[in-house]
Every structure is written in structure tokens, then in C-alpha cells.
Amino acid sequence: MTDDPLESLRRLCLGLPESTERPSHGEPAWFVRGKKMFVMYADHHHDDRLAFWCAAPPGVQEALSAEAPQRFFRPPYVGHRGWLGVYLDVPQDWAELTEIVTDAYRTVAPKHLLTRLE
């Protein structure tokens, strides 16, 4: 990973099958086939913290936010749908973030694309 969290996140997201990037609400965001968003960069969109928001399987937001509130949170606007907020202005384990981003992709991607994941 690079020292730039946006570039590291971009590399992760665009490495997934048929993912695309385009701005959403003024921030970089990644979509499956240009339709369903699975990750959104959050550079001071709602507060003064650097983060990303992502789709998450049921229960993950609650578990990670309770376990490590300094690293994870319930994001505004999409938190009620189970999305997970991940702070990028604190030390993070990028191997774990790779799993989180891949799970976000799995949450919204069609089943036939999931077979293309290694």
C-alpha cells in the first residue's frame, strides 16, 4: 500500500471485478458495474475525520464499532442500512481493510461476479 490512503483504497476497490470509480456527493466512490456503490471515500464530508464508508454484511457495523470505536463507526446517511465507517486518520491494518473492502463488494455484487474473486 502507498502512504496515501486514497490511492491505497483506490487500488483495492479497482482491483475487484468490474468495479468503477466516479464521484458521488463530491467524493470518490466505487461501484460494481457502475451501478451499485460499495465504497465511498469520506474526506471531511461530514466532519473533520478522514474515512471511508462501505457496505457491510449484517452485524459487522455493530460488532466492529463496539470492538474498536477508535477505528470504526456508524456513518451518517447510510449507517441505518448497516454500512460501516472506517477511519483512515488512525493506524489501520491494511490486510484487514482489504477484507472489509472485499466484503463490501460481496455485499452488493451479483452472484456471478463473486465467482471471479480469488
N, C-alpha and C positions, 0 to 999 in steps of 0.2 A: 504494500500500500504506500501511497505517497504521503507527504506531510500535510497536503491539502485535503481536508475531509470531503469536500465536494467532489474532487477528482477521484478519490477512493470510492466514494459512494456511486459515482457515475460509472466507474469501471465495473463494479459489482452488478449494478442494475442492467447495464447494456450487455453484459456477458450472458444474460438469460435469454432463452429462445424467443425470438420475435418481440423483444422489448424495444420501445422507442422512447425518446425524450422530447418533451416540449414544455414550455412554461404553463403553469396553472396558478392563478392568483398571484402572479408576479414572481414565482419561484420555479426553479427546475423541478420537473416531475417526470416519473417514468410510468409507462403504460404497457399493457400487454396488447399487442397488435394495434396500438394507437387508440384503444378504446377504454379499457378498464385500468384506472390508476392503481398502482400497488405501492409506490413510494413517493413522498413529496418532501423536498428539502425545505427546511424552515430556518431561514437566516433572518432572525429578528422580525418575522411576520407578525407574531402575536405578543412577543415580549423581547427582552434583550438577550435571549439564550440562542445558541446555535444548536440545531437539532434536525432530525428528520422524523416524519410521521409515516407509518406504514400499516397496511392491512395486517391482521394477525388472526391466528386461529382462536377459537373460543377459549376464554380463560387466561390467555397468555398476558394480555394487558394487566389484568388484576394481579396475577402472580408476580410478574417482573416488577411492576410498580411498587408492590408491597415489599418484595425482597430487596430491591435496590433503588429506592426513590431518588438517590443522587444521580442515577444513570438512566432511569426510565420513568415515564409519566403518562397520564391520560391527556392526549392532546385536545385542544378546543375544536369545535365544529364536527370532528369525526370520532372523537373518543366514545361517544354514546353507541357507535357501531362496532366497538371493540378494537379500533385502531390503537396502535402502540406509538408513543412518543419516545425517541431515543436522543438523549443529549449528546452532542458532539464536542462540547466545550469542556469535557471531563475525560480522563483516561478511559479508553474503551478497549475491549478485546476484539480486534477486527475479525478473528476467526468466528467468534460468537455473532458479530454483526453480519457476517456472511450468511450464517444460518438463519438469522432473523429476516434478512432481505429475501433469501430463497423461500422461506416460509410465507412471506408476504406475497411473493409471486405465486406460490402454490395455492394460496387462498383465493386468488381471482382468476387464474389462468384456466382455460378449457382443459379437460382431461387429456385430450390427445397431445397437447403441448407438454404436459407433465412427463410423458414418456421420453421426451428429449433431454430431460435433466439427467446428469450423470449420478 
